[in-house]
Amino acid sequence: MEAERSSGLTDAQFWEAQRPALEKAMNSGRCPVLAGLSEDTFGSGFDHFEFGLQRILDGLEGFVARRTAERAAGKKS
């Protein structure tokens, strides 16, 4: 809703304006994972904040696990 207020575009209008660039990217073969997503993957019920936060936390979890493993390996030597 905030984006709609600031841009003056509805959600549907925004995505329609993005269609040419998205179709070009999807058909290029350079983004196979993105091209494989269903059309409703990021629909109106999609929580962008939760999705982004989870990706950040996933990355931090991996980082902590690697550091823990490195420290454990260093103590055993």
Backbone as CSV, one residue per row, in Angstrom:
resi,resn,N_x,N_y,N_z,CA_x,CA_y,CA_z,C_x,C_y,C_z
1,MET,0.836,-1.195,0.000,0.000,0.000,0.000,0.879,1.256,0.000
2,GLU,1.995,1.175,0.716,2.895,2.328,0.752,3.456,2.625,-0.642
3,ALA,3.848,1.569,-1.360,4.375,1.752,-2.716,3.312,2.341,-3.636
4,GLU,2.079,1.895,-3.461,0.994,2.419,-4.292,0.784,3.902,-4.018
5,ARG,0.830,4.283,-2.754,0.663,5.703,-2.411,1.798,6.547,-2.982
6,SER,3.019,6.072,-2.849,4.154,6.883,-3.286,4.337,6.898,-4.801
7,SER,3.994,5.807,-5.479,4.194,5.744,-6.927,2.979,6.176,-7.733
8,GLY,1.809,6.041,-7.139,0.586,6.327,-7.877,0.136,5.172,-8.755
9,LEU,0.874,4.049,-8.694,0.518,2.873,-9.483,-0.072,1.795,-8.586
10,THR,-1.090,1.142,-9.077,-1.600,-0.017,-8.346,-0.600,-1.153,-8.512
11,ASP,-0.765,-2.185,-7.726,0.114,-3.354,-7.833,0.047,-3.934,-9.241
12,ALA,-1.159,-4.042,-9.774,-1.344,-4.587,-11.125,-0.673,-3.702,-12.180
13,GLN,-0.790,-2.398,-12.040,-0.155,-1.487,-12.987,1.363,-1.586,-12.931
14,PHE,1.897,-1.701,-11.723,3.342,-1.837,-11.556,3.849,-3.073,-12.290
15,TRP,3.216,-4.218,-12.038,3.677,-5.457,-12.658,3.475,-5.456,-14.159
16,GLU,2.422,-4.818,-14.622,2.206,-4.716,-16.065,3.333,-3.893,-16.700
17,ALA,3.774,-2.845,-16.038,4.879,-2.031,-16.547,6.191,-2.821,-16.557
18,GLN,6.323,-3.763,-15.654,7.542,-4.577,-15.564,7.546,-5.755,-16.533
19,ARG,6.391,-6.066,-17.078,6.235,-7.260,-17.912,7.296,-7.395,-19.011
20,PRO,7.566,-6.368,-19.830,8.548,-6.553,-20.911,9.938,-6.962,-20.392
21,ALA,10.407,-6.311,-19.359,11.732,-6.641,-18.812,11.742,-8.040,-18.198
22,LEU,10.671,-8.393,-17.503,10.597,-9.719,-16.887,10.533,-10.819,-17.941
23,GLU,9.740,-10.607,-18.977,9.649,-11.605,-20.047,10.993,-11.778,-20.743
24,LYS,11.695,-10.686,-20.960,13.017,-10.759,-21.593,13.970,-11.569,-20.713
25,ALA,13.974,-11.301,-19.421,14.845,-12.039,-18.502,14.461,-13.514,-18.448
26,MET,13.174,-13.804,-18.390,12.712,-15.187,-18.301,13.045,-15.985,-19.558
27,ASN,12.985,-15.338,-20.704,13.232,-16.022,-21.965,14.709,-16.065,-22.355
28,SER,15.558,-15.358,-21.615,16.980,-15.281,-21.966,17.738,-16.564,-21.640
29,GLY,17.221,-17.347,-20.696,17.935,-18.536,-20.263,18.971,-18.249,-19.187
30,ARG,19.164,-16.977,-18.844,20.153,-16.605,-17.835,19.626,-16.712,-16.412
31,CYS,18.327,-16.864,-16.259,17.714,-16.901,-14.926,16.817,-18.127,-14.807
32,PRO,17.372,-19.336,-14.891,16.525,-20.537,-14.920,15.708,-20.749,-13.645
33,VAL,16.260,-20.412,-12.501,15.510,-20.592,-11.255,14.341,-19.621,-11.216
34,LEU,14.597,-18.378,-11.544,13.539,-17.376,-11.571,12.474,-17.743,-12.599
35,ALA,12.904,-18.196,-13.766,11.953,-18.575,-14.821,11.104,-19.765,-14.410
36,GLY,11.612,-20.592,-13.509,10.877,-21.778,-13.071,9.838,-21.513,-11.998
37,LEU,9.806,-20.297,-11.462,8.818,-19.971,-10.430,7.429,-19.839,-11.048
38,SER,6.418,-20.193,-10.277,5.059,-20.037,-10.785,4.688,-18.559,-10.803
39,GLU,3.708,-18.212,-11.602,3.311,-16.816,-11.749,2.811,-16.191,-10.458
40,ASP,2.284,-17.000,-9.557,1.737,-16.440,-8.313,2.711,-16.532,-7.130
41,THR,3.980,-16.810,-7.408,4.969,-16.950,-6.338,5.013,-15.714,-5.446
42,PHE,4.992,-14.540,-6.038,5.074,-13.304,-5.265,3.756,-12.535,-5.326
43,GLY,2.652,-13.263,-5.205,1.324,-12.655,-5.277,1.027,-11.752,-4.085
44,SER,-0.173,-11.269,-4.032,-0.557,-10.292,-3.007,-0.463,-10.847,-1.592
45,GLY,-0.518,-12.164,-1.433,-0.396,-12.743,-0.100,1.042,-12.983,0.324
46,PHE,1.983,-12.668,-0.546,3.400,-12.905,-0.273,3.926,-11.849,0.689
47,ASP,4.582,-12.279,1.750,5.136,-11.364,2.747,6.604,-11.094,2.404
48,HIS,6.860,-9.996,1.731,8.203,-9.665,1.278,9.175,-9.499,2.447
49,PHE,8.728,-8.879,3.516,9.597,-8.684,4.673,10.011,-10.025,5.262
50,GLU,9.063,-10.894,5.490,9.356,-12.211,6.068,10.288,-12.999,5.158
51,PHE,10.044,-12.947,3.852,10.891,-13.650,2.903,12.328,-13.137,2.977
52,GLY,12.503,-11.833,2.924,13.839,-11.247,2.980,14.539,-11.526,4.297
53,LEU,13.803,-11.397,5.375,14.377,-11.665,6.690,14.828,-13.115,6.790
54,GLN,14.033,-14.027,6.292,14.406,-15.441,6.349,15.664,-15.717,5.536
55,ARG,15.821,-15.071,4.372,17.026,-15.263,3.569,18.254,-14.746,4.314
56,ILE,18.117,-13.610,4.985,19.231,-13.063,5.774,19.580,-14.009,6.915
57,LEU,18.563,-14.485,7.622,18.816,-15.406,8.730,19.420,-16.718,8.250
58,ASP,18.993,-17.207,7.090,19.587,-18.416,6.512,21.077,-18.201,6.266
59,GLY,21.421,-17.045,5.722,22.821,-16.733,5.464,23.629,-16.641,6.746
60,LEU,23.071,-16.009,7.753,23.767,-15.910,9.038,23.937,-17.271,9.686
61,GLU,22.939,-18.126,9.559,23.022,-19.470,10.118,24.180,-20.240,9.484
62,GLY,24.303,-20.134,8.173,25.402,-20.801,7.478,26.756,-20.244,7.897
63,PHE,26.829,-18.940,8.040,28.065,-18.292,8.467,28.479,-18.763,9.857
64,VAL,27.546,-18.771,10.782,27.842,-19.216,12.151,28.263,-20.683,12.155
65,ALA,27.599,-21.511,11.383,27.947,-22.933,11.333,29.361,-23.125,10.797
66,ARG,29.726,-22.371,9.749,31.084,-22.487,9.196,32.129,-22.031,10.207
67,ARG,31.872,-20.906,10.859,32.825,-20.391,11.859,32.973,-21.357,13.026
68,THR,31.884,-21.935,13.450,31.924,-22.900,14.546,32.750,-24.119,14.155
69,ALA,32.529,-24.602,12.938,33.281,-25.755,12.435,34.766,-25.425,12.303
70,GLU,35.080,-24.229,11.806,36.471,-23.821,11.679,37.162,-23.745,13.040
71,ARG,36.490,-23.166,14.000,37.062,-23.057,15.346,37.249,-24.430,15.985
72,ALA,36.265,-25.309,15.793,36.374,-26.672,16.347,37.533,-27.406,15.701
73,ALA,37.713,-27.243,14.389,38.810,-27.912,13.684,40.155,-27.352,14.140
74,GLY,40.204,-26.054,14.397,41.436,-25.422,14.846,41.835,-25.857,16.237
75,LYS,40.905,-26.134,17.102,41.194,-26.563,18.476,41.669,-28.000,18.519
76,LYS,41.262,-28.810,17.535,41.630,-30.228,17.511,43.065,-30.409,17.007
77,SER,43.582,-29.456,16.265,44.924,-29.594,15.663,46.014,-29.453,16.683
